[in-house]
Amino acid sequence: MMSIFIMFGKYSPEAIQKISKERTLKVLEIVKKQGGEVKSMYALMGAYDLIMVANFETMKEALRASVAITRATGISFSTLPAMPVEEFDALVDKN
């Protein structure tokens, strides 16, 4: 079963200079190569520059993808596991 991961990205000064559609496609390719699937990506204004929602089978795959993307693009990622609120509620329900 695939797990959801939220990946927050921050551009380095060098990464900003290389923004392109081709680099976005490369990120999608890296995620797929690591066994993942990108569900959505958004540009942000604030503490982070990007957010990507991706599915991976394991934490190891998510970690490998995060590191591979950083190496290939210069964009650093904070990668966090996530779950639907309904699943969370069921896990913590005391009844």
N, C-alpha and C positions, 0 to 999 in steps of 0.2 A: 504494500500500500504506500502510495506517495504521501510525503509530508510537505507542509507548506513552510516556506522560508521567505522572510522579508529581508531584502538586501538594500541597505542604505549606502549610497555612494557619494564620495567627495572627490572633486577634481583637484589634482595638483595643478600648479601653474602651467606645467608642460602639457598636461592632459587637456586643459582648456584650449590650447593652441591646435589640438588635433581632433576637435569635435567633427564628426562626419557620419553620414548615413552608413558608410562602409564599416566604420568602427562599431556601430550599433549591430550590424549584421554579424560581425566577428564575435561580439559578446553572445549573441544568440547561438552561434555555432559552438562556442566554448561550453555553454551550459548544456547543450544537446550532447556534446562529446563526453561530458561528465555524467551523463545519464539523467539530466534534468529537463524540465520543460518550463519556459518562461510563460507565465499567464498574463502579465501586464508590466509595462514600464512607464514611468512618469518622470518628467523634469520637475524639480522643486526649486523654490526660493526660500532660503533660510539656512539652518544649520547644515543641511545636506543638499546636494545638487541633484541627486537621482534617487528613485526608489524602484526596486524591481521585486515583483512577486513571482516566485518560482517554486516548482514542485521538484523534490528529490526523494529517492527511496531512503537514503541514509544521511546522517550528519556528515559522514566522511565525504560523500559526493558533493554536498553543499560546500564544505570546506575546500575541497579541491577546486571546485568551480570558482569560488571567491578568490583564492590565491592565483589561479590561472588568469582570471580577468584582470586582476591588479597587475600582474607581470606583463600582460599583453597591452594594457591600455594606460597604466599609470593612475587609474582611478582606484582609490582605496575603498574597501567595502566593510561595513559592519553587518554581519549576517546573523539573523535571529530566527529561531524556530517559532512558528505560530500555529494556532488552532482556531477553528470556528468557535464562536462564543457558545453555541449550543452544545458542542462537545465539552467545552470547559465546564459549563453548568452541570452537565451530566456527571462529570468526574468529581466535582466538589459537592454535589447534592448530598445532604446528610440523611435523606429519607431512603 
